[in-house]
């Protein structure tokens, strides 16, 4: 075996080690939270040597940041794929978000509550809490983009409302509600109808309120 082949194999093993560490983190952090899982447990669960762990991650927080980014990418991609399968970026396409979460709830995917869990566990002032808030913001921007493409009146406000429903469904599903996503989807339909009605309402339909008499 030549020097070049040995270098490629070493690089491949290093890549696999990083993936194993992240896979272990993906499972342990999602099920038990951040504070309860230590570096030694991550090393043991991943089968990586301690030196290899610190070659890829200087601290546990760096592992958490990589874990958060990986979950965000999967979450973002799943929503975009669902919208693409729907065949168009309209009001109904926004509702596919709840279909995605319904699938995750039924699978018992514990990563679903990751951003909320880390934000609440670490606090919004902690770098990991701030990272979670950042990814929640980016998901809301994704929803806002779908709302704008659908021609809704207030995409940003609508995205906040939908995100409230999503987060509420996550909590309800954790409590054991098997229909959490379906209930949230039904409320989202009402929000879409309200947005369309408000944007289509003629000016004459707005109630006129007289100014109060001078004192």
N, C-alpha and C positions, 0 to 999 in steps of 0.2 A: 504494500500500500504506500502510495506516494505522500509527500508532505502536504500537498494540496488536498488530497482526499481525507487525510487525518484532520485537517483544519475544518473541512466541511462537516465531518462527523462530530467534532467537538462543538461547533456552532449549533448543530442540530440538537445535540444533547442539552446544551445551554438553553436553547429555545424551549425544549420540552420541559425543562426544570421550571422555567418561568410560568409556563402554562399549567403545570401541576400545582404550583403554589397558588395561582389564581383560582384554579378549580377547587382547591381545598378551601380557600377563602370564600369562594362563592357559596359553598355549602354551609360552612361554619358561621360566617357573619350573618347570613340570611336567617338561620335558625336560632342563633343565640345572641345576636347583637355584637357590638364591637368590643366593649370593655371586657366581656367574659372570655374572649379568645386571645391567647397570648402568642408571641412569636414562636416559642418552643412547640406549641401545639400545631401551629401552621407548618413548621418544619417537619414534625413527625407525620402529620397527615399527608403532606405532599411527597415525603420520601426524599426530600432534598437535603443536602448537607448544609450546615450552618453557614459555611463560607459561600456556598452557592446562593443561599437566600440573600445574604447581604451584598452579594455581587449585583443582584437584580433590584433589591429594595433596601434602602438605607434604614428604614424603620417600618413599623407596622402601619403607621398612618399612610405611607406610600402604597402599601398593599391595598388599604381601604380605598384610596383615591383611584387606583387602577380598577378595583372592583366596581366602584360607582360608575366610572366611565364605561366599563364593559356593559353594565346593566342598562345604562342610558342608550348606548348604541343599539342594543337588542330591542329595547322598548321602542325607540324611534323607528327602527327598521320594520318592526312588526306592524306598527300603525300605518306606515307608508305602504307596506305590502297589502294590507287590508283595504286601504283606499284605492290602490291600483286594481285590485280584484273587483272592487265595486264598479269600476269603469268610469269614474268621473269625480271631479272635486266639486260637489254640490252639498246642499244641506243634509241630504241623506248620507253622504259620504262621511260627514262628521260623526254620525251615529255608529259607524263601524268601530270607533274607538271602544265603545262599550261591548261590542262583540269580541274584540281582542281580550279585554279584561275578563269577560265571561268565560272564555276558554281557559285563561290562566287560573281563574278561581276554581274552575271545575278540575283542573289538573293538580290543584293544591300547590301551585308554584309560590314558594315562600318569598322569592325575590320581589314579588309585586309591591310589598310595603317597604322596600329598602330605603327610598329617599325619606319617607315620613319617619321611619324607624330611626335612621341615623340622625336626622335633624332633631328629633325629640330626645334621643339618648345623649347626644353630644352637646346639644344646645346650639342656637343659631349664631352665637358668637365664636364658636370653635371652628377652626378651618374645615373640619369634616362636615360640620353642620352647614357652613357656608357653601361648600361644594354641593351638598344635597339641594340646598335652595337654588343654586345655579342651575342644576339639572331640572329641577321643577320649573324654573323660569323658562328654560329652553323647550320643555314639553308644552308649556302654555303658549309659547310662541308658535309651536307647530300647530296647535289647535287654532290659534288666531289666524294663521295662514290659510287653514282649511275654511274658516269662517269667511275670510275676505274673498277667497276664490268662489265661495257659494253666494256671494253678494249680500251677506247679512249686514245689517245696519251698523252695528257696533262690534266689530271683530274682537277688539281687545276686551271689552266688557263681557262679551259672550264667552270668550276663552276663560276668563276668571270664573264665570258661573259654571261652565262645564268642568273646570278643574275642581271646583268645590264638590260637584257631583261625583267625579272620579275618586277623589280622596275619601268622600263619605262612603262610597261603595267599597273601597279597600278596607275601611274600618269595619263596615257591616259584614263583609265576607269573613273577616278575621273573627268576628263574633259568632259566625255560624250561619249567616243568612245565605242560603244557596241561590237566592234570586236577586242578590244585591245589584248586579250589573243590569239586569232587566228592569228593576225599579228605577235605577238612575237613568237608563235609556228612555223610559217613558217620560220622565221629567225633562229630559233634554229635548224631546219632541215638542213639548209645550214652550220651551225657551225659543226654539227655532220659529215656531208659529208666532210667538209674541214679537220677535225681531222683525219678521216679515210684515206683520200687521202694522207695527209702528212706523216702518219705512214707507208703507203704501197708504197710510191714513191721510186723507185730504186735510188741508189746513183748516177747513170749516168745521171739522170734527173735534178740534181741540177746544176744550171748554174755556170760555173767556171769564176771567176773574177780575172784577172792577177794582180799581185802586181804592184804598181806604180814604175816607173823607179827611180833609185837613183838620188838624186839631186846633 
